[in-house]
Amino acid sequence: MFKVLLSRYQQTQLAPHRLGFLAGGVLLVLSFAWWAAQMLGRWQGLALPSAVVPMFLHGYSMTYSFFPLFMLGFIYTAGPRWLGVASPSRAVYAPIMLGYLLGGLLVLASATNTTLLSWGIVLQLTAWLAGLALWLRAIFASSVQDQLHARMVALGFALGAVGLSLALYWALSGEYSAWFAAVQIGIWGLLLPVFLAVSHRMIPFFSASALPIYTPWRPKWWLYTLVGCSLLRLVLIGFAINTLVVDAVMASILLYTTWRWDLKKSFQVKLLAMLHAAFAWAGVAMLLSVISDVLQLYGHLGLGFAPLHALTLGFFCCMLLAFVTRVTLGHSGRPLLAGGLAWTCYWLMQGVALARVVGELMPSIQALAYAVAASLAMVAILSWSRVYLPMYWQARVDGGAG
């Protein structure tokens, strides 16, 4: 048994994405399992015990728990190719990823003991700073002229460190404002800029590779404008200023991009359609934000958390599932084909996003919508994980390296 476990661990060390995706997958399952239990309990009118206020733990874990590990796994694998530098050694990246994983486990365990929250965030912040330093070292060592995407990722990582620092202050002091700032920075400073940078670089590339007649479109102004708007939105939120104008600009660009990248044509290839359909949620989320902003200007409550969950569950989580599936298949030596399981799990996750948004728009069925979202999420994530997570400790099927 020990030899088997050792062999599997060694396999996870063959490429950064293996360990990063496996560790991220573990936290993905656990984070959603805890959230699902809370949602199902709410549906039944039960308040499940938690040492940390559930909303606070949910906001932190869904922002900083699993996404960063997937990001590290991807950027340490693909990033060196972007920059023309050597890949980091496992002696360097493995402690970073394992430290972040351990921190994430402690944060989730803080539902039973609040002391674990601070220790978990300390570990995650320390690991993240080391991960940021490793990525910056790669950028500084590169002589490639086009470093736009690499630097945008670095910017997101740096703001992520700021967010984690504020989260630690929240854990130590209990200050709500620190938690709120940490989550907002995580969404608009870390997650959205990184997802935009990777989408801008990879979706047109993948589309041109998979479709017979396709002209990639990815102007630099697109990324500068959207990331700039995301950061401006973060500032406006900090000063409690209505974000209508910024949201309208972002919605217009993102919805146009969905059309320009040809969502309809992408359905010729399922694996490609998964990327495009996930990206479409970004424009929908910002359009919902515009509607909510207008309602608030006229004294109404707005659309609640509908825009936020369209962005986080629709864009971030669906894109994560689509992108990680593609990278996993390609780097495990398997054909780039979305089989029935991946395709089904992906659309179940789309259903999670839709149910969560509908629950905000229709308060009369909110509890039921929460239960539906929670149930779909667990079926999708557990089914996907059962098949894909073992690939990270298995040898490539084509006998190749990595």
Salt bridges, closest charged atoms under 4 A:
ASP247 OD1 - ARG233 NE 2.60
GLU360 OE2 - ARG356 NH1 2.80
ASP398 OD2 - ARG396 NH2 2.85
